[in-house]
Amino acid sequence: MKITKIPNMKSIKVFVVFLMFALTALGLSAKSDVRTTKVYMFGFALSLTDSVVYLTDVQAVDSAQVEKKYGFLYGRSLYAAQLQSHIENTHNKPNTTCVVFFNPKKSKLEGEYIEIRKRYSKDKNVILTPVGVDAFQFQREEYYDVND
């Protein structure tokens, strides 16, 4: 009867970390195609120390850069930073957490928008503050690939 040794946990962890790095390097080395297209987006901002939640209107951004294969919006964090800057400067609310939702199809995005608005409208502990297009509008962001 042959006894098979089970690998210890340390070697399994080292293997998993190595595998993660290898997959990340493989993903970064693959050249992805970016297309410039019109997308619709809205922003959501909240502070963990306050009961106010901010929700922008659904807006069109004409020249957003989207990765073709997976539909990833490049510069997504930059769009969230635009909203965060607006909330900090206009509403004097530093340290808000901002999220941007987007979709190339306006109808699908409006469905998400309605769900979020309903969720926070029902909560009596939250003050839902709309941020209209007249007060804030997303500006086009440029994404530059540093590998080129």
Backbone bond lengths (Angstrom), bond angles and torsions (degrees), N, CA, C in turn:
res aa  C-N    CA-C-N  psi(-1)  N-CA   C-N-CA  omega(-1)  CA-C   N-CA-C  phi
1 M - - - 1.433 - - 1.529 109.12 -
2 K 1.338 116.65 125.02 1.452 122.07 -176.74 1.525 108.92 -96.87
3 I 1.330 116.66 133.15 1.457 121.77 178.82 1.527 108.26 -99.27
4 T 1.337 115.93 125.49 1.460 121.40 179.35 1.521 108.68 -96.82
5 K 1.306 115.73 130.33 1.460 120.35 -178.89 1.527 109.11 -82.95
6 I 1.298 115.38 129.84 1.463 121.66 177.28 1.524 107.80 -84.68
7 P 1.349 118.37 132.69 1.466 119.90 -179.32 1.526 110.60 -63.42
8 N 1.327 114.97 145.43 1.462 118.17 179.83 1.525 110.53 -76.15
9 M 1.319 116.38 166.69 1.461 122.65 -174.55 1.525 111.68 -64.72
10 K 1.319 118.20 -33.89 1.458 121.31 -178.93 1.518 111.07 -63.46
11 S 1.317 117.22 -43.65 1.467 119.63 -179.63 1.534 110.65 -68.77
12 I 1.308 117.80 -32.91 1.459 120.91 176.91 1.525 109.87 -65.85
13 K 1.339 117.27 -43.63 1.467 121.13 178.43 1.521 111.38 -62.14
14 V 1.318 117.57 -43.13 1.462 121.74 179.36 1.532 109.34 -62.33
15 F 1.318 117.32 -42.54 1.454 120.90 179.20 1.532 111.37 -63.30
16 V 1.322 117.35 -43.28 1.470 121.50 -179.64 1.526 110.32 -63.88
17 V 1.337 117.36 -43.13 1.463 120.37 178.59 1.526 110.26 -63.22
18 F 1.322 117.26 -44.27 1.460 121.09 177.47 1.527 110.85 -59.82
19 L 1.320 117.15 -43.79 1.455 121.75 179.69 1.527 111.07 -62.35
20 M 1.331 116.48 -40.70 1.472 120.05 178.69 1.524 110.74 -62.93
21 F 1.328 117.46 -45.09 1.461 120.78 178.71 1.528 111.32 -62.92
22 A 1.307 116.63 -40.91 1.461 120.42 -179.67 1.527 110.87 -64.06
23 L 1.311 116.82 -44.41 1.466 120.39 179.49 1.518 111.45 -66.79
24 T 1.331 117.15 -38.04 1.462 120.76 177.32 1.522 110.34 -63.83
25 A 1.318 117.20 -45.41 1.463 120.66 179.12 1.519 111.10 -62.90
26 L 1.317 116.52 -38.47 1.456 120.58 178.32 1.521 110.49 -64.73
27 G 1.318 116.53 -42.76 1.457 120.73 178.96 1.511 112.52 -65.80
28 L 1.328 117.82 -37.70 1.459 121.19 179.86 1.522 111.95 -72.31
29 S 1.328 116.15 -30.38 1.458 118.48 -178.26 1.526 111.99 -77.65
30 A 1.319 116.83 -22.78 1.459 119.98 179.03 1.520 109.30 -71.92
31 K 1.297 117.04 129.20 1.454 122.33 -178.49 1.522 107.90 -82.62
32 S 1.323 116.43 121.93 1.457 118.86 179.48 1.523 109.23 -103.48
33 D 1.284 115.21 147.70 1.457 120.91 179.08 1.515 109.41 -90.41
34 V 1.306 114.83 133.63 1.456 121.59 -179.75 1.518 107.90 -112.26
35 R 1.301 115.68 134.77 1.464 119.26 175.54 1.515 108.78 -119.06
36 T 1.293 116.54 147.36 1.459 122.58 176.49 1.515 106.73 -97.10
37 T 1.309 115.54 122.69 1.454 120.05 -174.05 1.529 110.91 -149.01
38 K 1.301 116.02 169.66 1.458 122.04 176.81 1.522 108.84 -85.87
39 V 1.326 116.43 130.11 1.457 121.59 174.37 1.522 108.17 -129.97
40 Y 1.308 114.63 162.02 1.457 121.43 175.22 1.520 107.20 -110.84
41 M 1.328 116.13 142.62 1.462 118.97 -179.08 1.520 110.47 -149.40
42 F 1.325 113.38 157.71 1.457 120.55 169.51 1.512 107.61 -142.46
43 G 1.321 115.11 157.84 1.444 120.50 -177.73 1.513 111.84 -115.52
44 F 1.300 114.46 153.09 1.462 123.52 -179.02 1.525 106.85 -134.09
45 A 1.315 117.10 128.49 1.470 120.23 -178.76 1.519 109.54 -134.84
46 L 1.337 115.51 137.90 1.444 120.13 175.16 1.515 109.46 -146.37
47 S 1.303 114.75 156.25 1.449 121.22 175.95 1.521 107.08 -114.39
48 L 1.300 116.20 136.21 1.459 119.86 -179.43 1.529 111.91 -74.40
49 T 1.327 117.00 -10.00 1.463 120.94 179.94 1.523 112.34 -106.20
50 D 1.327 116.97 6.68 1.464 121.11 -175.53 1.525 108.88 -140.11
51 S 1.312 117.02 161.16 1.457 120.70 -179.01 1.528 112.40 -98.71
52 V 1.328 118.03 6.07 1.457 121.87 -178.56 1.524 109.76 -91.59
53 V 1.328 115.29 134.01 1.457 123.20 176.75 1.526 106.87 -121.11
54 Y 1.323 116.51 133.46 1.462 121.68 179.93 1.520 109.42 -108.25
55 L 1.340 115.64 138.57 1.451 121.29 -178.22 1.525 108.35 -137.79
56 T 1.340 116.35 118.99 1.461 119.43 179.36 1.517 110.01 -81.37
57 D 1.313 115.31 165.72 1.457 121.16 172.88 1.530 109.20 -72.92
58 V 1.318 116.24 161.05 1.464 120.97 172.47 1.521 106.89 -70.64
59 Q 1.332 115.60 129.17 1.461 121.26 -176.17 1.520 110.56 -129.93
60 A 1.311 115.60 151.99 1.461 120.92 175.65 1.527 109.06 -94.88
61 V 1.316 116.14 134.79 1.460 122.42 172.41 1.519 105.55 -118.85
62 D 1.328 115.43 113.78 1.465 120.59 -170.43 1.519 115.17 -70.28
63 S 1.302 118.40 -35.49 1.466 119.82 -171.91 1.518 112.45 -121.89
64 A 1.307 116.28 52.68 1.461 119.97 177.59 1.521 109.03 -80.53
65 Q 1.318 115.79 149.47 1.453 120.42 -180.00 1.524 109.06 -102.88
66 V 1.329 114.84 119.44 1.460 122.32 -174.60 1.519 108.63 -123.10
67 E 1.320 116.06 135.25 1.456 122.01 176.84 1.528 107.96 -71.05
68 K 1.316 116.56 130.42 1.470 120.93 -172.18 1.515 114.49 -64.60
69 K 1.317 116.96 -45.71 1.468 119.95 -170.79 1.530 112.57 -70.46
70 Y 1.338 117.44 -44.84 1.460 120.39 -173.74 1.524 114.01 -110.63
71 G 1.322 117.79 -8.63 1.462 120.70 178.46 1.515 113.69 76.43
72 F 1.334 117.82 24.95 1.466 121.74 179.74 1.524 109.54 -76.73
73 L 1.320 116.67 132.32 1.470 122.43 178.17 1.514 109.03 -84.65
74 Y 1.330 116.27 114.38 1.459 120.38 177.27 1.525 109.34 -73.55
75 G 1.318 115.46 142.93 1.460 120.40 -179.46 1.518 112.94 77.40
76 R 1.307 116.47 17.96 1.464 120.41 -177.83 1.527 111.53 -57.39
77 S 1.313 116.83 -40.48 1.465 119.78 178.88 1.525 111.29 -67.52
78 L 1.338 117.00 -27.66 1.465 119.80 177.43 1.524 111.39 -70.03
79 Y 1.325 116.76 -36.51 1.464 119.92 175.77 1.534 110.14 -65.94
80 A 1.319 116.94 -40.61 1.469 120.62 176.98 1.527 110.05 -64.52
81 A 1.325 117.41 -36.56 1.467 120.82 178.12 1.524 111.33 -66.51
82 Q 1.324 117.50 -32.94 1.471 120.22 175.44 1.526 110.22 -60.66
83 L 1.330 115.92 -46.29 1.463 120.59 179.45 1.514 110.67 -65.27
84 Q 1.318 116.87 -42.71 1.461 120.10 -179.57 1.528 110.69 -61.80
85 S 1.305 117.30 -41.70 1.465 121.34 178.09 1.532 110.68 -62.61
86 H 1.321 116.34 -42.06 1.468 120.07 178.48 1.531 111.42 -62.61
87 I 1.316 117.36 -45.26 1.467 121.28 -179.63 1.522 110.20 -64.02
88 E 1.323 117.49 -42.27 1.464 120.82 179.33 1.522 111.34 -63.43
89 N 1.331 116.78 -44.85 1.457 120.48 -175.50 1.522 113.74 -77.89
90 T 1.312 117.57 -39.39 1.463 121.24 -175.08 1.521 112.82 -86.80
91 H 1.321 117.07 -40.91 1.460 121.01 -174.62 1.525 112.95 -106.16
92 N 1.320 116.36 1.41 1.468 122.14 178.95 1.534 111.54 54.33
93 K 1.337 115.29 46.77 1.467 121.66 -179.68 1.520 109.21 -122.14
94 P 1.332 117.37 87.10 1.468 118.42 178.63 1.533 111.04 -73.45
95 N 1.295 115.18 161.46 1.464 122.91 175.01 1.525 113.81 63.17
96 T 1.307 116.77 38.34 1.460 119.33 173.81 1.523 109.23 -83.93
97 T 1.303 115.40 152.45 1.458 121.65 174.92 1.516 106.79 -99.60
98 C 1.317 116.65 122.09 1.460 121.07 -175.49 1.522 110.53 -118.04
99 V 1.324 114.60 140.66 1.456 122.22 179.77 1.516 107.55 -131.36
100 V 1.322 115.89 142.48 1.458 120.86 177.41 1.521 108.36 -115.75
101 F 1.310 116.10 128.94 1.462 122.81 175.25 1.523 107.09 -104.53
102 F 1.322 117.58 139.17 1.463 119.55 179.92 1.515 110.17 -145.18
103 N 1.318 114.36 159.07 1.452 121.40 175.53 1.520 107.39 -164.81
104 P 1.316 119.17 142.32 1.462 119.82 175.82 1.530 112.46 -70.53
105 K 1.331 115.98 -17.62 1.471 119.71 178.91 1.521 109.23 -104.63
106 K 1.314 115.55 117.60 1.466 121.42 -175.60 1.526 111.78 -61.55
107 S 1.318 117.77 -39.24 1.462 120.92 -177.18 1.531 111.84 -63.57
108 K 1.332 117.09 -39.67 1.464 119.87 178.64 1.528 111.26 -67.32
109 L 1.321 115.93 -40.49 1.458 120.03 179.84 1.525 110.81 -67.35
110 E 1.312 117.08 -38.58 1.468 119.94 178.23 1.522 111.08 -63.02
111 G 1.320 117.89 -32.87 1.456 121.33 175.05 1.521 111.47 -62.00
112 E 1.340 117.36 -44.65 1.464 121.54 176.65 1.526 110.73 -63.94
113 Y 1.325 115.21 -40.97 1.468 121.13 -179.86 1.537 110.56 -59.92
114 I 1.312 116.11 -45.86 1.473 120.87 -179.27 1.522 110.46 -63.72
115 E 1.337 117.33 -41.81 1.470 120.52 178.31 1.523 111.81 -59.79
116 I 1.311 116.87 -46.62 1.462 120.61 -178.86 1.525 110.43 -66.71
117 R 1.309 116.82 -43.55 1.471 120.32 179.23 1.534 111.03 -61.42
118 K 1.326 117.26 -42.15 1.464 120.67 177.88 1.523 111.42 -62.85
119 R 1.341 115.95 -45.05 1.464 121.27 -177.92 1.527 111.28 -57.87
120 Y 1.316 116.56 -45.12 1.459 119.36 -176.54 1.526 112.82 -85.79
121 S 1.322 118.73 -19.78 1.469 121.31 174.69 1.525 111.01 -71.31
122 K 1.329 116.70 -33.01 1.465 121.46 -179.70 1.522 112.78 -72.63
123 D 1.317 116.88 -28.89 1.461 121.68 -175.81 1.526 110.02 -74.63
124 K 1.320 116.81 115.45 1.466 121.87 -177.50 1.528 112.44 -73.99
125 N 1.328 117.20 -14.88 1.465 121.23 179.82 1.524 113.09 -90.05
126 V 1.323 116.42 -0.85 1.459 121.21 -176.12 1.525 109.69 -119.85
127 I 1.313 115.59 138.27 1.462 121.50 174.68 1.520 107.18 -103.09
128 L 1.330 116.41 110.73 1.452 121.78 -179.42 1.524 108.42 -85.67
129 T 1.327 116.05 118.08 1.459 121.64 -177.97 1.521 109.19 -113.26
130 P 1.343 117.17 113.08 1.464 118.88 178.56 1.530 110.79 -74.25
131 V 1.310 115.46 144.55 1.460 122.10 175.37 1.523 106.23 -118.31
132 G 1.324 116.03 103.93 1.459 121.41 -174.69 1.518 113.35 -76.10
133 V 1.328 114.94 167.23 1.461 121.77 179.42 1.525 110.60 -64.81
134 D 1.318 116.95 -28.26 1.465 119.77 178.01 1.531 111.78 -68.60
135 A 1.317 117.79 -25.44 1.469 121.84 -179.37 1.527 112.75 -94.53
136 F 1.326 117.22 -34.82 1.469 120.77 -176.63 1.513 110.10 -148.81
137 Q 1.315 115.18 135.85 1.461 120.72 176.10 1.521 108.97 -138.96
138 F 1.330 116.37 134.60 1.451 120.64 177.36 1.520 109.50 -65.93
139 Q 1.326 115.56 137.59 1.466 121.86 176.23 1.521 108.61 -104.94
140 R 1.300 115.83 147.17 1.461 121.89 179.94 1.525 110.01 -59.19
141 E 1.317 116.26 137.24 1.459 122.39 177.40 1.521 108.78 -111.04
142 E 1.303 116.21 144.93 1.459 122.00 176.66 1.515 109.24 -99.18
143 Y 1.296 116.46 134.20 1.460 122.00 176.39 1.513 107.93 -112.05
144 Y 1.318 115.48 126.74 1.463 120.62 178.23 1.517 108.57 -117.48
145 D 1.310 115.96 129.62 1.458 121.48 178.26 1.523 107.81 -82.36
146 V 1.319 117.60 117.07 1.456 121.98 -177.81 1.526 112.45 -72.25
147 N 1.316 117.72 -11.40 1.469 120.97 180.00 1.521 112.47 -83.83
148 D 1.314 118.02 -10.43 1.480 120.48 -179.51 1.508 111.07 -84.21
